[in-house]
């Protein structure tokens, strides 16, 4: 569904915006500087595949600059960036010191953006990484206007799990940033899951839906769990699931080797939801 593709990161409401946005038309540049207070990031970029650039074409140096104390630090990184990247300075937790947020898109079908946050904590930079996530990865928003930014994305574990990518409907994932850490706060924002619940119910409302069912229904039950209605979601799924699909029924060991199969989709879904924390 289109809702999986999320806009570029935005800071919490009222935060200062200081960013470099890179897209497919961006020309090469060197040593472009963003600075807010004592936090600085220096960025260089070359479009992927041009000249001798075959990878790690986004280079940046994150610095803390304090000439009065010994609290100085530099982190130098180089990553692959294809078609999209974003470097942002924003005070994500309203502590008076900006974080450096770097997003880079890996390229590839249905793929993937990594988000890294560098936060000055206790005299050093703390690095927090989301890992590569579907589409443009996620966005920062202050959902409840408390000064702490939430990183809003989707639970990528549901993609391809019980259907193709197009038939998957992963539940939302919300993580609140504070003092260099993410805390999963998804269940504090049931209205986000409810919007997707309503979309799925509308798709099934007239009985004419002919697409892949089980990927949608897996996300549906998970989202009903997020809003405190797991049993209702389970009953809804039992009435509508595709009994002929064997996608996702395999059982794998800790090394990913297939060691058996679940008898049906509800059994496989129950095991999956229990393992990933929705049951």
Backbone torsions as a table, in degrees:
resi	resn	phi	psi	omega
1	UNK	NA	150.1	-176.5
2	UNK	-59.8	-25.6	-176.0
3	UNK	-65.3	-13.1	178.6
4	UNK	-71.7	-23.6	-178.4
5	UNK	-86.9	112.2	-170.3
6	UNK	-104.7	147.6	-178.4
7	UNK	-65.5	166.0	177.4
8	UNK	-62.8	157.6	-174.1
9	UNK	-59.3	140.3	175.3
10	UNK	-126.5	143.2	179.9
11	UNK	-75.7	169.2	174.2
12	UNK	-59.1	152.4	-178.1
13	UNK	-56.8	130.0	179.5
14	UNK	91.8	-11.0	-179.7
15	UNK	-76.5	153.4	177.8
16	UNK	-73.5	139.9	179.2
17	UNK	-104.0	125.9	-178.2
18	UNK	-148.9	98.2	-169.2
19	UNK	-148.1	159.6	171.8
20	UNK	-118.5	121.7	178.7
21	UNK	-108.4	131.7	-178.4
22	UNK	-119.4	132.1	175.2
23	UNK	-133.9	-169.4	-173.6
24	UNK	-66.3	-16.6	-179.2
25	UNK	-98.7	-1.8	-175.7
26	UNK	-71.6	128.7	176.9
27	UNK	-81.5	161.9	178.9
28	UNK	-60.3	145.3	174.1
29	UNK	-149.6	161.5	-178.2
30	UNK	-131.6	140.0	168.8
31	UNK	54.5	44.1	172.9
32	UNK	-80.4	133.3	-170.5
33	UNK	-113.0	133.3	166.0
34	UNK	-114.9	136.5	178.8
35	UNK	-146.3	139.0	174.4
36	UNK	-139.3	111.5	-176.3
37	UNK	61.7	-125.3	-177.6
38	UNK	-92.1	-0.2	-178.6
39	UNK	-98.8	127.1	-179.8
40	UNK	-133.7	144.8	170.7
41	UNK	-133.1	130.6	179.7
42	UNK	-110.5	126.0	-168.4
43	UNK	-123.7	136.7	171.1
44	UNK	-129.2	147.9	-174.9
45	UNK	-149.1	141.8	170.0
46	UNK	-133.5	132.3	178.9
47	UNK	-53.9	138.5	-176.6
48	UNK	-60.6	135.9	174.4
49	UNK	84.4	0.9	179.6
50	UNK	-96.7	136.5	-179.5
51	UNK	62.1	-131.5	-178.9
52	UNK	-96.5	15.5	-178.4
53	UNK	-90.5	108.3	179.8
54	UNK	-115.6	-4.8	-179.4
55	UNK	179.7	167.2	-178.7
56	UNK	48.4	50.8	-174.9
57	UNK	-92.0	-3.1	172.4
58	UNK	-110.3	116.7	-178.1
59	UNK	-120.5	138.2	-179.6
60	UNK	-150.9	153.6	177.1
61	UNK	-125.5	121.8	178.8
62	UNK	-98.7	128.8	-174.2
63	UNK	-133.7	146.1	168.9
64	UNK	-113.4	124.5	-171.2
65	UNK	-117.7	107.7	177.6
66	UNK	-141.6	99.2	-176.0
67	UNK	-72.6	-16.2	-177.1
68	UNK	-86.5	-16.1	-178.0
69	UNK	-132.5	176.4	177.0
70	UNK	-85.8	2.5	-178.7
71	UNK	-78.2	81.7	175.5
72	UNK	-130.2	148.0	-179.0
73	UNK	-158.4	150.9	175.0
74	UNK	-137.9	136.8	172.0
75	UNK	-124.5	124.8	179.6
76	UNK	-111.6	126.7	-178.3
77	UNK	-133.9	155.2	172.4
78	UNK	-140.0	129.5	-175.9
79	UNK	-136.9	161.7	173.4
80	UNK	-76.5	136.5	175.2
81	UNK	-141.7	122.0	-178.7
82	UNK	-122.1	120.3	172.0
83	UNK	71.9	-29.6	-177.1
84	UNK	-148.6	135.4	169.4
85	UNK	-155.6	158.2	-178.3
86	UNK	-148.2	129.5	174.9
87	UNK	-121.1	122.9	-169.5
88	UNK	-131.2	136.4	168.4
89	UNK	-107.9	120.8	179.1
90	UNK	-158.2	142.8	177.2
91	UNK	-82.3	92.3	-171.4
92	UNK	-73.6	-24.3	-177.7
93	UNK	-120.1	15.1	172.6
94	UNK	56.7	39.4	177.5
95	UNK	-100.6	5.3	177.9
96	UNK	91.7	-3.5	179.0
97	UNK	-125.5	125.7	-177.0
98	UNK	-71.0	147.3	168.1
99	UNK	-92.8	154.1	171.4
100	UNK	-101.6	122.9	179.7
101	UNK	-115.6	124.5	179.1
102	UNK	-120.8	125.0	175.0
103	UNK	-118.5	134.0	176.2
104	UNK	-137.1	137.2	-176.9
105	UNK	-95.7	131.4	-172.0
106	UNK	-84.0	-17.2	-170.9
107	UNK	81.5	172.3	179.7
108	UNK	101.1	159.0	-178.1
109	UNK	-63.7	131.9	177.1
110	UNK	55.6	29.3	-171.6
111	UNK	-130.6	-178.0	-67.0
112	UNK	-138.9	141.2	-179.5
113	UNK	-124.9	132.2	174.4
114	UNK	-101.3	139.6	177.0
115	UNK	-119.9	125.6	178.8
116	UNK	-120.8	133.0	178.3
117	UNK	-115.7	126.6	174.8
118	UNK	-106.7	120.2	-174.3
119	UNK	-126.3	129.6	-179.9
120	UNK	-79.3	111.3	-175.5
121	UNK	-135.8	122.2	174.2
122	UNK	59.0	38.4	176.4
123	UNK	83.2	14.1	177.1
124	UNK	-156.9	162.5	175.8
125	UNK	-80.0	133.6	171.8
126	UNK	-105.6	132.1	-177.6
127	UNK	-105.8	128.7	-179.8
128	UNK	-126.2	128.7	-173.2
129	UNK	-128.8	134.5	179.0
130	UNK	-80.9	-23.1	-168.2
131	UNK	81.8	162.2	-176.8
132	UNK	-69.0	126.7	-178.1
133	UNK	-123.4	157.8	-176.3
134	UNK	-55.0	144.9	173.9
135	UNK	62.5	-134.0	-179.2
136	UNK	-89.7	12.1	165.5
137	UNK	90.6	-60.5	-177.1
138	UNK	164.5	176.8	178.7
139	UNK	-140.9	150.1	174.2
140	UNK	-90.1	130.1	174.4
141	UNK	-142.1	148.9	170.0
142	UNK	-95.4	93.6	-169.6
143	UNK	-68.8	-30.4	-177.5
144	UNK	-118.3	15.4	174.6
145	UNK	55.3	39.1	178.6
146	UNK	-102.8	6.9	179.5
147	UNK	90.3	-7.2	177.8
148	UNK	-107.3	128.0	-177.1
149	UNK	-83.0	139.4	172.3
150	UNK	-100.4	136.7	172.8
151	UNK	-95.1	111.7	-173.7
152	UNK	-101.6	120.5	-179.7
153	UNK	-145.6	-156.1	179.6
154	UNK	-131.2	155.5	179.4
155	UNK	-80.9	98.1	-173.8
156	UNK	-67.5	-10.0	179.0
157	UNK	-65.4	-17.1	-179.6
158	UNK	-86.4	-14.9	-179.8
159	UNK	-68.7	130.7	-179.8
160	UNK	66.4	2.3	-172.7
161	UNK	-70.7	-43.7	-179.2
162	UNK	-127.0	11.4	179.3
163	UNK	-169.0	-179.3	172.6
164	UNK	-66.4	172.5	176.8
165	UNK	-56.6	-46.5	-177.2
166	UNK	-63.4	-28.2	-179.0
167	UNK	-92.3	1.2	-179.5
168	UNK	-88.6	150.0	178.2
169	UNK	-142.3	80.2	-175.7
170	UNK	-67.7	145.0	176.7
171	UNK	-72.3	161.0	178.6
172	UNK	-68.5	154.7	174.7
173	UNK	-131.5	121.8	-178.0
174	UNK	-120.4	125.4	178.3
175	UNK	-126.6	125.4	-179.2
176	UNK	-89.5	132.5	-179.5
177	UNK	-95.4	131.4	176.0
178	UNK	-159.6	125.6	175.7
179	UNK	52.4	44.6	174.5
180	UNK	80.7	11.1	-177.6
181	UNK	-130.6	151.6	169.2
182	UNK	-102.1	137.1	171.5
183	UNK	-121.5	130.3	178.8
184	UNK	-70.4	113.3	-178.7
185	UNK	-121.2	24.0	-175.2
186	UNK	-53.4	-43.5	-175.1
187	UNK	-70.8	-11.5	176.3
188	UNK	-80.2	-8.1	-177.2
189	UNK	-127.8	64.1	-176.4
190	UNK	-62.4	-22.4	-178.7
191	UNK	-63.7	-27.8	178.9
192	UNK	-68.4	-47.9	177.3
193	UNK	-64.0	-36.8	-176.2
194	UNK	-62.8	-34.9	178.0
195	UNK	-59.5	-42.8	179.7
196	UNK	-73.5	-35.7	174.7
197	UNK	-57.0	-45.1	-179.7
198	UNK	-62.6	-37.8	179.8
199	UNK	-64.2	-44.8	-178.8
200	UNK	-65.8	-43.3	179.2
201	UNK	-61.8	-35.6	177.6
202	UNK	-66.2	-38.0	179.7
203	UNK	-62.9	-37.5	-178.4
204	UNK	-91.0	-3.9	-167.1
205	UNK	-59.5	-42.1	-173.1
206	UNK	-97.5	4.8	176.5
207	UNK	76.3	6.8	-175.8
208	UNK	-101.2	4.0	-177.1
209	UNK	-65.1	129.0	-176.0
210	UNK	-120.6	3.9	-178.7
211	UNK	-81.7	-172.4	177.4
212	UNK	-66.1	127.9	-173.7
213	UNK	-94.6	-41.4	-164.9
214	UNK	-70.2	-32.6	175.2
215	UNK	-65.1	-40.5	176.4
216	UNK	-63.9	-45.0	-174.9
217	UNK	-71.7	-29.4	174.1
218	UNK	-62.0	-47.4	176.3
219	UNK	-63.5	-37.1	-179.3
220	UNK	-61.6	-49.1	-179.1
221	UNK	-62.5	-41.1	178.4
222	UNK	-61.1	-42.0	-179.3
223	UNK	-71.0	-34.5	174.3
224	UNK	-63.8	-33.4	174.1
225	UNK	-63.9	-40.4	-179.8
226	UNK	-62.2	-29.2	-179.6
227	UNK	-99.7	11.9	175.6
228	UNK	79.7	25.0	-176.8
229	UNK	-130.5	46.9	-175.7
230	UNK	-60.8	-48.7	-176.3
231	UNK	-60.7	-39.6	177.8
232	UNK	-64.5	-41.6	178.5
233	UNK	-65.3	-38.1	179.7
234	UNK	-64.9	-44.0	178.7
235	UNK	-62.8	-39.5	178.3
236	UNK	-61.2	-43.7	179.6
237	UNK	-62.8	-43.6	-176.8
238	UNK	-60.9	-29.3	179.8
239	UNK	-79.1	-16.1	-168.2
240	UNK	-127.1	-7.1	-172.3
241	UNK	-71.3	158.2	-179.5
242	UNK	-85.4	109.6	-177.8
243	UNK	-76.2	-10.6	-177.7
244	UNK	-95.7	-10.0	-178.3
245	UNK	-85.3	134.2	175.4
246	UNK	-109.5	13.8	180.0
247	UNK	-67.9	124.5	174.5
248	UNK	86.9	9.2	-178.1
249	UNK	-84.0	-13.5	-175.6
250	UNK	-66.3	149.4	175.3
251	UNK	-109.8	129.6	-177.4
252	UNK	-122.4	150.5	176.6
253	UNK	-84.3	-175.2	-174.9
254	UNK	-66.7	-15.2	177.5
255	UNK	-96.5	3.7	179.3
256	UNK	85.1	5.2	179.2
257	UNK	-81.6	135.9	179.7
258	UNK	-73.3	126.1	-177.3
259	UNK	-122.6	2.1	-180.0
260	UNK	170.0	-166.6	-179.1
261	UNK	-149.9	144.0	172.7
262	UNK	-73.4	152.0	-177.5
263	UNK	-71.3	-25.3	-176.7
264	UNK	-161.1	172.0	-177.5
265	UNK	-62.1	-47.0	-179.9
266	UNK	-57.3	-39.8	178.7
267	UNK	-65.4	-44.3	178.7
268	UNK	-64.0	-41.5	-179.6
269	UNK	-65.0	-43.0	179.5
270	UNK	-59.9	-43.4	179.4
271	UNK	-64.2	-42.2	-179.6
272	UNK	-65.4	-47.9	-178.4
273	UNK	-63.2	-36.0	176.7
274	UNK	-66.4	-41.9	-178.5
275	UNK	-66.8	-36.4	-176.2
276	UNK	-98.4	5.6	167.8
277	UNK	93.7	22.4	179.7
278	UNK	-105.7	1.5	-177.9
279	UNK	-126.6	NA	NA
